[in-house]
Amino acid sequence: MALEFISVLFFIASVIVCMLKAKRNSFWITLTLLLSALFLLLSAIWIASNYFTGEGVNDEVIFTITSSLTGVGVGKYVLPALGLFAFILLIFALLSWLILRNKNTNRKISYNFAALFLSLLAIATAPATAQLYRLTSTQYGDDKSDFADNYRDANKTINGSKPNLVYIFGESLERTYFDNNVFPDLVPELGAIKKESIDFSNTIQIPGAENTISGMVSALCGIPLFAPFDNNASSSLSTFYPRSICLGDVLKASGYTNYFYQGANLAFAGKELLLSSHGIDHLYGYEELKPYVKDPNYKNEWGWYDDTTLDFVYNKFVELSKEGKPFSLFALTVDTHHPDGYIDATCNRKDYLYNNKRNQSLSAVACSQEQVAKLINKIKASPYFKNTVIVVSSDHLAMNNTAYSILTRQDRRDLFFILRGTGENNQVIDQKRTTMDNGATVLDVLGGSNFIGLGRSSLSSESLANNYRDIRKHTLRWKQAIIKMWDFPKTISDFALNTDSKMLTFSGVSFKFPLILRVNDGRIDPMFDVYLSDSLEKQLSQLDPNEKFVWVDSCSKMGNIWDPSLQKVNNVCVATGSLNTKPHIVEADRDLYRGKVVFDGLPKLDEDTYHTTVEKLSAVKDVAAAQ
């Protein structure tokens, strides 16, 4: 908090100097207002991000808002967002009024420089500035890390009896909630089960594993989730980390039938793509479960309550166990989602008091853990438990909920424990480890490899966390190498368009269109039309004049910019070129269209035509709906 306070002090000081000491000058007034607007924008970004993460701006914020937000429960966030927007506008209006009141033109210009210096200090010390700099500095550049020395692909075989697997991700259900000294009698049912399990007590959260999708990637694939944050939209990709071998891949190759259940929409933040790309073929979310729920009105803002979802999991467990073939069941709860959480109608624990006051998030934790424990106890009581391995883990540490101020005063760890139907349980393993080690540990228990990616089994190996003084910082050194795991191509010469599936394929990869490819030497950056993004036209207008692009979209949109004859063409077109040239535009006039990009020999635009083109592109309204 000290840095935020210092930044605000610098900002206030700059405004005071500008009001009381600086010389009135139109140039200085304009510059001061621009810097004030920038500071307020950075502050708004940080406040909004911190509202969700409790840690300001990180990779997870960027990845989530540039991915599909279909199914997100936005109802609770509308009022805070409007309030923040109105507050920032009010502050800027007040500052403008105060600064414009200065009518003195006889003061020393040195005070103007002092105000400028203080404004720059305010921006430089703003928390969002440092966090955005960290994101961009780790995003680009050469990979000089030891990633290749540590990354290992798991063997796609499981030996022995191949026990069935039930893997439960508890939304934000971190280990801290199980500390009875901090939260007395908060999780008695699940806590009792944890005491009987193999309990891994020292699981550290790393960068790139700080929200649901990234926490699942870390656990299942043994790597953090890093992606080209300025242009990635997972819902528009055709595969997720194509180079990685994840836990689901090994299970499928070993003859397991793999299922995933959650109450929320599968499309949110790319979970559906992650799971379907890595061996989990049967996926059930809000839409898929809708035909089978008894009461379609019994739901929260995210989807079905945990009791509904976990009942489906148990029924599927019994059904698959009777078939006698190896299977896995992955489940993700939702009731403990920030900022408040949700209380199931069937819970016995609906209220939890902290300091004699009801706390909504802690009440949701008490309720949800009861439902998870209920599922586990039913499995344990069944005749099929002996051939089953049960895993319970948090997907990530809790974010900014109503118990966050309590949690942040503790030494926080992620939850991870394993309960085997046969064999020794009831032990605590305090080896320092990360969530990347979860999948490798599970695979080891099942009879497979004791490594996945950067993960190592905590039963028969040692976590990479023990090799480095600060595993969190070292994880960021792997970022460039991990981004390369997406296999984004570096060049494009020809392409294929499938107008039925809306897929663009080139250089061995596929993307959903509409999209723009920004083409530079040795790098291609896809840009998508997704929730909260600018329109593709506006994104295109922001390219450098000489930057090459490939734009795949409706012909009518391109007709509005370049060629009026295309305005009534109801088809897909491909435009290639740069902003300072007249682009080469072709119509995809068949279901599978193949073509070549054209960058060379295009006629140059004069200065006026170039500016007119950019103005047309900039004028197109932003995207307001999720894809």
Order of alpha helices (4+ residues) and beta strands (2+ residues): alpha-alpha-alpha-alpha-alpha-alpha-alpha-beta-alpha-beta-beta-alpha-alpha-beta-alpha-beta-alpha-alpha-beta-beta-beta-alpha-beta-alpha-beta-beta-beta-alpha-beta-beta-alpha-alpha-beta-beta-beta-beta-beta-alpha-beta-alpha-beta-beta-beta-alpha
